[in-house]
Amino acid sequence: MQVGSLVKFKATDVVAMITAITREGDYNSFRLHVTGDALANTACADGITYVSEDMMQRTAEVISESR
């Protein structure tokens, strides 16, 4: 998983693009731009959210790898 990759969350089929990867203490954090209205009416309604690397590996799969 790298910046620019598209990922799909297995349970919901929601697609997101990785826009940044940062180091947060002892783990990596992925900044995501989520497509569609999956985050509508939430604190992340602008489509931007963050997920830990561990959570990404367990819940999402890469559907288009960035070059």
C-alpha positions, 0 to 999 in steps of 0.5 A, a space after each residue: 500500500 502506497 500513496 495513490 493506491 486505491 483500496 476497497 473495504 471488504 465489509 462495505 465495498 467502499 473505495 478510498 485513495 491513500 493520500 498520505 502515509 505518516 508515522 504516528 509513534 510506533 505505527 503508520 497512519 494512512 490518510 484516505 479520501 473516501 469516495 461517494 457518500 459513505 462518510 456523509 453525516 459524520 465528522 468526516 463528511 468531507 471524505 477525509 479520514 485516517 486509518 492505522 496500518 493494522 486496520 487497513 491490512 485487516 479490513 481493506 484490499 488494494 484494488 489499484 496499486 499506485 506506480 
